[in-house]
Amino acid sequence: MASSGNDDHNSRTVCVMDASGHLGSSLVHLLLHRGYTVHAALQPHAHGESQSAEELLPCNNEKLRIFDADPFDYHSITNALKGCCGLFYCFEPPSDHSTYDELMAEIEVRAAHNVLEACAQTDTMEKVVFTSSVTAVIWNEGRSTASTDLDEKNWTDINFCKKFKLWHALSKTLAEKSAWALAMDRGINMVTINGGLLMTPDVNIANPYLKGAAEMYEGGVFVTVDLRFIANAHICVFEDVSSYGRYLCFNHVINCSHDADKLAQMLLPSSDSSPPQSWEKTRIYQQRISNRKLNNLMEFENDQLLSN
């Protein structure tokens, strides 16, 4: 087991791409704290935006190296991956196309393909942790009549997404499927973290994850995840040699009016803080989604740490 302490990681180099987002920058901090050398790969944003991203990172840490790595420039990706045994890949929309629309799927798939192909060409690469989404799991015609809880075996239906313009779900599903196809074809050791709505300080009602929020709520599959929890989950699945496949990652379920109202107050401006009409119900919706696979892995990791 490779998670018994910082000393184990002193000679290990990993890459975080894109390190400019909330999750990416959190991963950089946690990995440095655990003793890894980290290649923080940032998209070369226009108008100096990458400078503000660099300010989020502990640039005075001698174990941190910062790279410009455009997910659409294969050579810049391979440069950032050079010498790395692991990659934590979190897609961030490019600055010239930041809106999730019907075109985003093609962009996200192309980026995923380039990154996985670069991993296949990196001799030192041992494991890839690919950030996907719960939205790549939950959307299909029969979700309301399913007899079992949704878990990692379920996939969002592409045609359902197109029919209801669920562009975030479409992009995440196609990108993850493309990554899995390439990983299996090229023999890349990959695991995915399918996260719920990421609860960052700037989360708001415009977040593309929230398309279909009322249906997720009533279906018992509206889940959120704290930044620290999902970052720790990424590191856990990377360090555990037994991890495999997909992991649903969330630590809160929005399935009652109290929680829905509380979330609405966070998402909406103070001048418009009344919750959607369909949330104003006193009933509690049964949870219909399971994160047991990840919880079992993280509990095992915690037990191992306590026993050392």
Summary of the structure (lengths in Angstrom):
residues: 308
radius of gyration: 19.1
end to end distance: 11.1
largest distance: 55.9
contacts: 982
relative contact order: 0.13
helix: 45%
strand: 16%
